[in-house]
Amino acid sequence: MLKITDLKTDCRYFRGDVPCRQNKQFGVTCDNCSFFKKTNEKILIIKLGAAGDVIRTTPLLYPIKNDFPKAKIFWLTYSPDLVPVNSDLCADVVLMCDFKSVMYLKEVEFDIVINLDKDREAISLMNSIKARKKYGYTIKDGICWPINQYAEHKFLTGVFDNLSKENTKSYPEEIFEICGHKFNKEKYIVELDDKFDMKWDMDFSKKIIGLNTGCGERWTSRLWSDDNWINLIHRLYDKGYEIVLLGGPQEDEKNKLYAGSTRAKYFGYFPLKTFLHLVNKCSLVITQVTMTMHIAIGLDKKLLLMNNIFNPNEYELYGNGEIIQPKKECKCYFSPKCVNPEYSCMDYLLPEDVFESALKLLNS
């Protein structure tokens, strides 16, 4: 007869509130289970969003798993579908950031907590969670503040534009530094679930180029004109490539316009896990700084990144892409809307230049 003292609550699979997967599938219990995996440390990562930031935080799982192979890793986020859960490099417990999760985490004693967000909810939670060691940002006198010296560089570049412009470190390099690690080009981790794939009406005998045409409603300073996108589509199609338009609900209207004006294909917008498969069909993705950019990097796709308002040093392309910028200086650094009364720099990012850069990447 199983006794409460037989329970192995330090097992990676033990749930406490419901049966574990092994009990469901094989009927085993703690006193007769061969699947037992002991855990030692409890580590929490707080990376709420945006979705692209969650993807580019996944390389941290490499050093964490290396240093603490028996740790149980928790991840708090607004984008749980993007946190890896099905490989050796994954989180064990992924929590949607809501009241229930916050109440739960406050009652868990962690060995390490890493908070990489400066949002008020993240820094407040960091201050109230019990942990032996903490890395990243907390709250002090009502404002975000670095926990220790490891987070000072990233903190300072986030509060002064002139320091941000001078920064030469990529985002992965910075977050590794915050946690006391050295970045060694560890890659993004993006998982594909085959049951969310579809039959796509594409000519797979051709190289497929995905054009991500939008950048959200907030950062309109990054938008490229309709005429430029249509010009680029014609050039690429005439060169013999299959063109697929990418985007979400905000890009639906313009993608329908482009598809109706060109030979590009547009299948609509999809749930995230299906969208991952669509991007995975592409040989090259052309995009501004968006979630799609991070998905393409995570799927090891060739990437042509159109950038104007951000420091290009921030982006780690792992030798598989190129950053192209306007020929005229952008004067709207980190500005959601263009504030330059003289000109819009994106008018000086020419379709012919994007086209030539795309050809070089495809043939490299």
Buried (B, 14 or more C-beta within 10 A) or exposed (E): EEEEEEBBEEBBBBEEEEEBEBBEEEEBBBEEBEBBEEBEBBBBBBBBBBBBBBBBBBBBBBBBBEBBEEBBBBBBBBBBBBBBEEEEBBBBBBBEBEEEBBEEBEEBEBBBBBBBBBBEEBBBBBBEBEBEBBBBBBBEEEEBBBBEEBBEBBBEBBEEEEEBEEBEBBBBBBBBBBBEBEBEEBBBBBBBEEEBBEEEEBEEEEBBBBBBBBBBEEBEBBBBEEEBBBBBBBBBBEEEBBBBBBBBEBBBEBBEBBBEEBEBBBBEBBEBBBBBBBBBBBBBBBBBBBBBBBBBBBBEBBBBBBBBBBBBBBBBBBEBBBBBBBEBEBBBBEBBEBEBEEEBBBBBBBBEBBBEBBBEBBEE
